C-alpha cells in the first residue's frame, strides 16, 4: 500500500511537472540531466511518508551526532554527546552536567568521530550507537529508544582517541585505540626521548549484553606508533581486531615528512579472544589511573559521574600468539573488513595501490611462522604471505572502504575526489564517480556488519567550495548520496550537514523506529526531585538555597506565583512534565538565568539553578511551543531584599496548589 | 504512514455513510452496540450521549471503594493539573459529573479526547468554555478510566 502510494504520488508530481515544463528537452534542468536520471524521484519522500534508513552522521568538531533520513537527506535531530547543547540543556541542567565530567574536570566540547551501531551475530540490532570523543579520549553510548546519550566513559593512557568506536559482532567490545602515543605512565620527560618510551594503548571496553553498561576490560600497551583506524573481524575472523598504524618511525616532529620514511607501516592484528582468556585467567597488571565513568539513568533522569582509579594493562609480548603486525604500504588510514571477514583492506594514503590482506593467509603465515623480524617483540608477518591482492591504479589518496554485501567494495579517494567501485577477489575497478569535493569517509548502511543494506552509499566531503550559496569563508559541510543498486553508481543528492561529517553509520529504519520511546511513564519517574501531581508541588527554603518543585502541563506551571525569594538566594527549579502524551515536551527558562532553558519530555523531571541577583518581580515562561495557549504559560517570582520578612508562598490561581 | 491513516479514515467514512455498522468494544461484556449519530445531541438529553471512542456500554453497580481509591490515585497524578473537584479550573469542576454525563461519555472523553473535541457536540462546547484549551491525552488505560469513573461517582 505504502509503496504503491509513493509511486502514485511520485508519478503525479513528475507528470504535473512534465506538463508544466512543456518541452522537457529545453532549458537548464534537462541540460543537467535531472529528468533523464530521475534522481529527484529516487530521493523524494512524500509529505508524511518516512525514509527507509536512519543515517547517524558524526558532527566532527561540533562534538555531536546528527540523525538524517535516507534517501531524503533530511535532518531529524542533533543528539548532544560531547558538547553542551542549549537546545536540549545538555551539560546545562543539573541532570546532565555529570555526563561531561572527565579527569580534566568539566569538558564541554569534544571532536566526535566514528559512530558505530551495536550488533548481534554480526547484524545490526539497532539498540545503541557508540561514538568516540577524539580530543579528550572518551567513548559515548547513545540509546536508540530515546536517541539520548546514556553513558560516557573516559579512556586513560590515550590521546587522540581515533581508532574507535567500532564494535565486535556481538557487541562484546567497543574499542578505543589511541591515535597519538604518549608516555606511559604520563610524566614529565623530554619529548625527544619519545622513541621506545611512548606507548599506544588499545582499549577494549566491554559492553553488558543486557543494559549496555561499559567497562574498560583491558588495555593493550602497544609500541609507540600512531593507531589510526580499526575494524573488527567477523565470521571466521571474529575474535580478531585490526588497527592501522602510521608513524612506525616513532617521529615526534614534522610527521608529514618524518613519519613518511618507512615504505611500509603496519596493520596490527589483535586476537582479542586470546587476550580476554589471558585476562580472565588473572593475566595483566592493574595500574593506577584516573578516568571518569558517567552514566545516565533513565528512571531517575539523572546522570552520575564516578572516578575510576585503576585500569588493567596487558603487555602484548606476554601473550604469545595474540598480536601480529601486517606490513601495509604507506601510511595506511582506513582499515576495513569485508562482510565475510576474509579481506582486510588497508588504504595507504601515499601508496599507488590499494592493499588487501587475506585473513586465511594471515592465519597460515602465523602457523608457518612466516615472519619478517619483529617490532618490540611483536612478530612482523612477511608482506607477501598475507597479501590477498591489490587494486591497481585505483585513484589518489585512498581513505576508506565499505562493502555492498554483493561482492563489491567502494573506496573513497581524497586527492582525486572520487568514489571507486571495485570487485573483491578480482581487484578490478568497476566504476568511479566524482565527489564534490575531497571526500573522507563513506557509508553504506550496515557496512560494518555481515549484512550490509546495499542500496545507497553516502560520501562525506571535507570541502564544498562553490557547491552551495556562499555563507562567508566557511561554507556548509556536506554529504552526497549515491544509488548503488545498479551496476553503475548514480549521484542522487547533495545535502548539507552539521559540523564536519566525519563518519557515519546507517541502519534500516524499521529496526529502530518500532522501538522508539513515545513518552516517559510518570509512575516510573524516580527522579529524586520529581513531583507527580500539582498537589505535591512546593517551595522549600534551606539556608540561602530555595528549591522549587514545580509541575508543567498544557498550558500552565504549578505553582506560578512564588514569593519570599531573597537577593543572594540560589534558586533550584526542579520541574516535572505531567504530560503523558507523545511529543508534548515543555520548556522553561527564567530571566537572567546563566544557563539554557530546560526542555522536558512528557513524564520527565529536570533541574536548573537561577541566582536571584536583583529585587523585583521576575517572569519565567515556557520555551517550547506547546499548545494554543503556550504564550500564556508563564509565571512570576518575587525577589525581596536579603533578610526580608516576606514569607515563602506559592500559589496557582490564587489558591494553595493542593486545593481539591 | 499518515496516508494509510487517511485511507483507513476515508474507508471508514465511506462505510459509515453506507449505513455500515461499526462494532465497538464493550467493557461490561455485553453485546457490541451500534454507534449512534451524535450531531443532534447538543440540545437533547446529555445523558443519552455516549460520546465517541472505545466505550459503548458500561454497567454500573454499587460504588466499589477499592476502585474509587485507584481512581483517586490516577486522578491526582494525571488530571489535577486541569481539573479540580470543587471548582472550575482549566477544565470543568468534576463534582456531580456522573449526573450530567453518561458513564460511556466520561470514559470516552478520558480515553479519546482529540476525537471527542473534534466531533462530539458537548465536548466541542466545553472546549469553547475552556477558551480553546483542549483536553490533554494522558494515555490513560481503559482500566484507569473505569477507576476514574468510579472516583467521580463517589464525588456526587
HADDOCK unambig.tbl for C-alpha pairs under 7 A between the chains (distance, minus, plus):
assign (segid A and resid 48 and name CA) (segid B and resid 1 and name CA) 6.58 0.50 0.50
assign (segid A and resid 48 and name CA) (segid B and resid 2 and name CA) 5.63 0.50 0.50
assign (segid A and resid 48 and name CA) (segid B and resid 3 and name CA) 6.97 0.50 0.50
assign (segid A and resid 49 and name CA) (segid B and resid 1 and name CA) 5.86 0.50 0.50
assign (segid A and resid 532 and name CA) (segid B and resid 77 and name CA) 5.64 0.50 0.50
assign (segid A and resid 533 and name CA) (segid B and resid 76 and name CA) 5.86 0.50 0.50
assign (segid A and resid 533 and name CA) (segid B and resid 77 and name CA) 4.77 0.50 0.50
assign (segid A and resid 533 and name CA) (segid B and resid 80 and name CA) 6.92 0.50 0.50
assign (segid A and resid 534 and name CA) (segid B and resid 80 and name CA) 6.58 0.50 0.50
assign (segid A and resid 534 and name CA) (segid B and resid 81 and name CA) 5.84 0.50 0.50
assign (segid A and resid 553 and name CA) (segid B and resid 81 and name CA) 6.70 0.50 0.50
assign (segid A and resid 578 and name CA) (segid B and resid 78 and name CA) 6.78 0.50 0.50
assign (segid A and resid 579 and name CA) (segid B and resid 138 and name CA) 6.22 0.50 0.50
assign (segid A and resid 580 and name CA) (segid B and resid 137 and name CA) 6.89 0.50 0.50
assign (segid A and resid 580 and name CA) (segid B and resid 138 and name CA) 4.39 0.50 0.50
assign (segid A and resid 580 and name CA) (segid B and resid 139 and name CA) 5.75 0.50 0.50
assign (segid A and resid 581 and name CA) (segid B and resid 137 and name CA) 5.54 0.50 0.50
assign (segid A and resid 581 and name CA) (segid B and resid 138 and name CA) 5.40 0.50 0.50
assign (segid A and resid 581 and name CA) (segid B and resid 139 and name CA) 6.16 0.50 0.50
assign (segid A and resid 628 and name CA) (segid B and resid 133 and name CA) 7.00 0.50 0.50
assign (segid A and resid 629 and name CA) (segid B and resid 133 and name CA) 6.79 0.50 0.50
assign (segid A and resid 660 and name CA) (segid B and resid 84 and name CA) 5.49 0.50 0.50
assign (segid A and resid 660 and name CA) (segid B and resid 85 and name CA) 5.72 0.50 0.50
assign (segid A and resid 660 and name CA) (segid B and resid 86 and name CA) 6.12 0.50 0.50
